[in-house]
Amino acid sequence: MDLSAIIERQISADERRGFLVRFETERQQYEQLTHDLVGLVGEVGEFANELKKVGLGLDNAKYDGPSLEAAALHMREELADAAIYLMRLSAGLGGDLEKDILSKMDENDGRYRSLER
């Protein structure tokens, strides 16, 4: 499944579940974007917290933290949640996340070409 199909599936599910995906006012759009941004930051925070625990375990023999291998599944789930919020934010702005990512990658190819080996 390509990224556009994944995004379409998510936005369709959001609409069926009663989340705003079409807006009558700029205020509605702003409020949904704000809610989704808070959700995104929360998911990134959960990822960061798990990574912090791994680091504490690596740096401190007395701390009973998870190994990176043990934490990887949970961390990937948090990244998936973050990706869903990115899809929602982009859709809420009327964007096409797949096209926007590809465009940005092209821009970065030019910007960082001198670093290639």
Summary of the structure (lengths in Angstrom):
residues: 117
radius of gyration: 18.2
end to end distance: 31.9
largest distance: 55.8
contacts: 279
relative contact order: 0.14
helix: 78%
strand: 0%
